[in-house]
């Protein structure tokens, strides 16, 4: 992860580049973000995800909240893609 001095404190700190952020959004989506993309409410979408056995991203059991890997969302689409 790139580092740069904080403009106010001058302390070196890590930051996310625009390409890092783009890569994240290409691979992952939040529950609310997915609801906006699909034009639905997050409550109904959460129910549909559960019905299809799609669970939030949780490597090694870590809880990162309602973040989903886009690759896991194919069962939500009528054609499965």
Backbone torsions as a table, in degrees:
resi	resn	phi	psi	omega
1	UNK	NA	133.9	-178.9
2	UNK	-69.3	151.8	177.4
3	UNK	-125.2	153.9	177.0
4	UNK	-156.1	155.9	177.9
5	UNK	-70.7	137.1	174.5
6	UNK	-62.8	132.0	-176.9
7	UNK	-61.5	-28.5	-179.8
8	UNK	-90.7	-50.0	-172.6
9	UNK	-91.6	-16.7	-177.6
10	UNK	67.9	7.4	178.1
11	UNK	-80.3	135.5	177.0
12	UNK	-63.9	132.2	177.2
13	UNK	-145.2	150.3	179.0
14	UNK	-75.0	152.0	176.6
15	UNK	-145.8	160.2	176.7
16	UNK	-96.3	129.0	177.6
17	UNK	-81.1	162.4	176.0
18	UNK	-56.1	-35.7	178.7
19	UNK	-69.5	-33.4	175.4
20	UNK	-63.1	-44.3	-178.7
21	UNK	-66.0	-42.9	177.0
22	UNK	-59.9	-44.8	-180.0
23	UNK	-61.8	-40.5	178.3
24	UNK	-61.1	-49.4	-177.0
25	UNK	-70.1	-22.1	174.7
26	UNK	-72.2	-36.5	-176.9
27	UNK	-90.6	-33.6	-172.4
28	UNK	-125.1	160.5	173.7
29	UNK	-148.8	143.4	175.2
30	UNK	-81.5	162.5	178.2
31	UNK	-58.1	-47.2	-179.5
32	UNK	-66.4	-40.1	177.6
33	UNK	-62.0	-41.1	178.6
34	UNK	-65.8	-38.7	178.0
35	UNK	-62.4	-42.9	178.5
36	UNK	-63.7	-45.2	179.3
37	UNK	-57.9	-37.1	-175.0
38	UNK	-95.8	-2.0	178.1
39	UNK	67.1	39.7	179.3
40	UNK	-133.9	178.2	176.7
41	UNK	-93.6	149.3	-175.1
42	UNK	-65.0	-29.5	-178.5
43	UNK	-64.2	-44.6	178.9
44	UNK	-68.6	-37.5	179.9
45	UNK	-66.3	-39.7	177.9
46	UNK	-59.7	-40.5	178.1
47	UNK	-64.3	-45.2	179.8
48	UNK	-63.2	-40.3	178.0
49	UNK	-61.1	-45.4	179.9
50	UNK	-63.2	-41.1	178.9
51	UNK	-60.0	-32.4	-179.8
52	UNK	-92.4	4.5	178.6
53	UNK	71.9	21.4	179.9
54	UNK	-90.7	121.2	-177.4
55	UNK	-113.6	157.4	179.1
56	UNK	-61.0	154.4	175.3
57	UNK	-58.4	126.3	-176.1
58	UNK	-152.7	70.6	-179.6
59	UNK	-64.8	133.6	179.8
60	UNK	53.4	30.4	176.9
61	UNK	77.7	4.3	179.4
62	UNK	-71.9	141.6	-179.7
63	UNK	-98.7	112.2	177.0
64	UNK	-107.8	11.6	-180.0
65	UNK	87.0	-159.5	-174.5
66	UNK	-85.9	66.8	177.9
67	UNK	-116.3	130.1	-176.3
68	UNK	-120.5	145.1	172.2
69	UNK	-79.1	129.5	-178.5
70	UNK	-58.5	-33.5	-179.4
71	UNK	-61.8	-24.3	-179.1
72	UNK	-84.7	-5.8	-171.4
73	UNK	-90.8	-2.8	-177.9
74	UNK	-53.0	-38.3	-179.5
75	UNK	-60.9	-17.9	178.4
76	UNK	-74.7	-23.7	-177.6
77	UNK	-84.8	140.8	-177.9
78	UNK	-56.5	-35.4	179.9
79	UNK	-92.5	0.6	177.0
80	UNK	78.5	13.2	179.1
81	UNK	-118.0	NA	NA
